[in-house]
Structures are given as structure tokens and as C-alpha cells.
Amino acid sequence: MTATVDVARPARSPRAVRRAPRRGGVIWGVVAWIVGLLFVSPVLWMVLTSLHSEPDAATNPPSFFAPLTLDGYANFFGAASGASPWPPLINSFSASVVSTILVLALAVPAAYALSIRPVRKWTDVLFFFLSTKMLPVVAGILPIYLIAQNTGLLDTIYLLVILYTSMNLPIAVWMMRSFLAEVPVEILEAASVDGASLLRTLRTIVMPIVLPGIAATSLICFIFSWNELLFARVLTATVAQTAPVFLTGFVTSQGLFLAKVCAAAVAVSLPVLIAGFAAQDKLVQGLSLGAIK
């Protein structure tokens, strides 16, 4: 008959227990850095290629230590090609900013009615907003072109503003509703008891609370409008040409163009990068708003 002896395992010290989560945090931090570098590496390669000459940019594998030059940026800004990028950049900036302002002016009251003062069947209203994004843009480009041609809006900034506003409004309503749903109802009830009107409540109470959400929504709408290509390519020619359409003109089937395209892409991306960097703190707060109950 065999006797079984139980051997007691030594208890783990508190220091070992604290060390395990630290190791896990370090590992996940390294993984986050690797993923971040993978996402940033194409942008860094584009910036480096824009500073090379065309023969050095076309080498395979890429020549990372080739001499640096600003010829690509000179070609983009018209010093060599004679085509100025400033009118397309101004058109893109004007259409993006005006459409973003209109989207916020329409989305905030709509989101207020769907969250803080919900209307009947508000879920159906949200589904209707979302259903407008289900139609492919290509399927509606021909009717839009004919309407713009008959109304005299073809190749105008006004047409782009209208299209960009309608394009971004459903996304903005959905985002702003999630932000406004986090506003405490007790604060609004107290303001109502004090006699504050609806406009004053929105201006002095609701807007400061959801300011990070407004910043996040406006930045996303601005990026979508700035990067839009199909509408601008089909519905504009020379007067209302935008920066993405101007950028496609650098892609030709003759000669080397990689350095010029990278320089143009860096220049066109700068407004979005500057806007994102300026609203970085508000963007993080807005995108994380409502994530933790």
C-alpha cells in the first residue's frame, strides 16, 4: 500500500505577482510600437522618396542613402511644370471647411433630438441615415451629373459643398448622437428649471461637454471631404478642380514620375496632418467618449 504525500507549493510573493503584469505591459508596449512603425513606414518612405531625384527614386531596391533634393517639390509648386497647385488647394480647403461647418450645424440639432430629447421611432430615423450610405457612389454619379448640368452647378465649389455635406451628414449624426447620449440629463433638467432656453442650453451647457466629440466629428468630416476624388474628378474640370484631382495629373505613362508624385502627395497631405496634430487631444477624448460607462 503506497502512501501519498502532498507537497505544499510555496506561495508567490507579492513582488512576483506585481512583476507579471509589468512584463505583460512591456510586451504589449513593444507590440504597439512595432504595429505603429509598420503603419508609419509607408509615410516615411513617401517623404524620403520625395526628397530624391527621379533616377534614385526609381531604383529597385530603393536607395535610402541617395543625395537629397527638392526638385520634386519644385515641380509640384509649378517652378518647373508651370501648373500652380494653389487654386486646387484653395478649392479643396474651401469645400472641406464650408461643408464641415454645415454638417455640424445640421448634425448637432438632429443628434440632440435623437439622444437627449428622443423623438418617436428614433431607431428608424438612425437606420434611414445609415441607409443613405448603402448606395454606391458610382450608381448615383450620372443623375447627379445631369442635375448639376441642368442647374448650372457643374464645375463649381457650391456643388462640391452640397455633395460633401450630404456625404458626411449621416456619419456626423451617428457620431454626435453617441457623444450627446453621455450628457447627464440632470444638468439639462436643472437648466430647464432655471429658465434657460433651448439655444442657451445647447450653447452654454451641451456644447462645452461634447466639445471633444465635435472636434473628432469635424476632423473626420474634413478628412473625408479633403480626400474625396470621384465627385471632384467627374463633376469638376478647371474652375473647381481639387487637390486630389490635381495630384492625379502627376501620374503619366511616359518618363519617371515617382519622386514628383511622392512630393505632391506629401504636400497634399500636410493640411490634414496639421489639422489632426492641432486637434490631437480633443480627437482622442472624442473618440474615447462613451467607451467607458
N, C-alpha and C positions, 0 to 999 in steps of 0.2 A: 504494500500500500504506500503510495507516494504522497508525501505532504507538500502542499502548495504554499509557497512563501510569497506574500505580497510585499513588493518593494515600493516604498513611497517615493514618488517623484519629487524632486526638490522644487520648491515654489520659485516662480520667476520674480526677480527683483523688480521694484518699480522703475529703476533705471532702464532695465531691458525692455519693459513694457513701453516706456516713452521713446526708446530708440527705434522701435519697429515702425511707428507712424512717421518718424522723421525720415527713415530710409525710403518709405513709400512716397513721401512728398518730394524727396530729391529725385527719385526715379521719374515720377510724373513731370517734374520740372524739366528734366533733361529731354523727355519725350516731347514736351510742349515746345522747347527750343528747336528741336530737330524739325518738327512739323512747321513751325514758323519760318525757319530758314528755307524749307522746301517751297513754301508759298512765296517767299520774298525773292528767292534766287532768280526766277524769270524776270522780275522787275530790275534787279541788279544787273543781270545780263543785258537787258534792253538799254539801260543807262550807259553801261560800258561800251556797248556796240555803237551807240550814238556818238561816242567820242572818238571813234576810229575812222580811218579813211575807208573808202569803198573796197579796195583790194584787201585790206586787212580784215574788214568785217565779213568778207565772203570766204575766208579760209576755213577749211574743214580738216581737223578740229579748230575751234575758234582760237584766235591769237590774243590771249589775255594781256600780254605784255607789249603789245604793239604801241607805237607812238600815238599820243592823244592829239586830237584836232577838233576844231569847232566848225568844220566845213558843213557837216550835216545840219547844224542849226542855222548856218548862214543860208543854206539852200531853202530851209523851211521858211525863214522870215523874209525871203524874197531877195536877198542880196545877189543870188546867182540866177534864180529862175524867173524873177520879175513878177511873181504872183504873191501878193501880200496876204498873210493869214489873218490880219486884224479884222476885216469885215466878217468872215465866218466865225471867228472867236466872239466878236461882239454880238452877232446874231444868236449864237448858242447861249451866251450868258444872258441876254435879254429874254429869250424864250424860256429858259430854265428858271430864272428868278421870278418873272411875272407869273408863270404857270404855278410855281410853288406857292406864291402868295395867294393866288386864287384857290388852290387846293386847300390850304389851311383855312381860308375864310369860309369855305363850304364844308369842310370835314369836321371842324370843331363843333359847330351847332348840330350837325347831323349826329355826331358821336355823343353829344350831350343828350340829345333826345332818345338815343338808343341805350344809354347806360344809366345816367343819373335820373332822368325823367323818362323811363321807357314807355314807348308807345305800344299799342296793341299789335301782337304778332311781329315783334321786333326781330325774331329769328328769321322770318320770311323776308324782311327788309334786308338783313345782312346777307342772306342767300342770294337775293336779287343783285346786290352789289357785287358779290363774288361771281355770279353767273355772267356778268358783263366781261369778265376776263377769260371766259371759256372759248370765245370765238377767236380763231386765229386772225392775226392782223392782215395776213395776205388775203383772207376771204373777204375782207371789207375794204381793201385798198381801192378797188375800181369804183364802187359807189362814192367813196369819199373824194376820189379824183374828179368824178363828174360833177358832184355838188360844188366842189371848190372852183371848178372851171366855170360853171354857170353863175356862181355868185361873185366872181372876180377876186376870190381869195387865193388863187393859185400863185405860188411863189411869193408869199407874204409871211411876215412874222406872226400876224394875227391868227393865221390858220394853224401854225405850229403851237401857239399858246393854247388855242382851243383843244387841239388834239392831245397835247401833253397834260392839260388839266383833266380831261375825261379819262385819259390813260391812267393817271396816278390817283384819282379820287377814290376808287374802291379800296385800294391798298391803304390810303390815308385814313379812311373811315374805320376800317378794321383795326388799324393800329391805335388810333386815338380813342376808340371805344375801350380797348383793353387798358389804356392809361387812365381814362376818366372813371372807369369802374373802380379804381383804387382810391378815389377821393372819398373821405368819410362823409356819410350822409348827415351826421350830427352837425358838422360845420355848416352845411348848407341850410339845415333847419334853423340853426341859430341866426344865420344871416337873414333868413326869411322873417324870423320873429322880430329882428331889429329893424325891419322895413326896407332891406336892401332890394333893389330891383334885379331883374334877371341879368341885364347887361352889367350892372355893377358887381353882381356875384361872379359872373364869368371873368370880369376884368381884374378884380381885386382878390378873389379867393381861389377860383378854379385855375386860372392861368398860371399863377406862381407855383402851384402844387404840381401841375403837369408840364412845367417848362422843359424838363429833360425829355419827356415824350414828344413834345412839339419839336425840339431840336432834332431828335432822332428821325421823326417823320419828315421834317423838311429836308434834312440831308439826304435821306433815301429818295425822296421825290426829285430833288435836284440832280442826284446821280443818274437816276433813270432818264430824266429829260436830257441831260447833257450827253449821255451815251446813245441816245436813240438814233438809229440810222435809216430804217426802212421808210418811215414817213418823210424824213428830210430828203432822202435820195430820190423818191418818186415825185414828191409834191413841191420841190424847190428846184431852181435852176441856177441863177446867178445872184439875184437880189437877196434872197433869204437863205442862201447856202450856209450850212452849219459846219462846225469844226470837224465832226466825223466824216462828212461828205468831202470836205477839203482834204482830209487825211487820205482817203482812198485814191485821190489823184496822184499820189506819190508811187503807187504800185503800177508799174509798167512792165510790158513784156520785152523790153529792149534795154540792155545795159544793166549795170549794177545799181541797186536802189536800197539795199538793206540798211545802210547807215542813215540815209535820209528818212526812211520810214521809222526807224527807231528814234531819231531825233524829233520827228513830228509827233510820234506817239508820246514821248516824254513831255513835250510842250503842251499837248492837248490834255494830258492827264494832270498837269500841275494845278489847275483850278479846283479839281475835285480833291486832290491830296491836301491842298491848303485849307479847303473848307472842312474836310474831315479832321485835320490836325487842330484847327481852331475850335471845333465843337467836340473835341475828343472826350472831355469829361462829361458833358451833357449827353453825348451819344451813348456812353457806357451806362450811365444812370437810366437813360430812357429805355434802352434795350433790355435792361435787367429789371425794370419796374414791373411789378406784378409777378415776378418769378418766384418770390418767397412770400408766402401768406403769413 
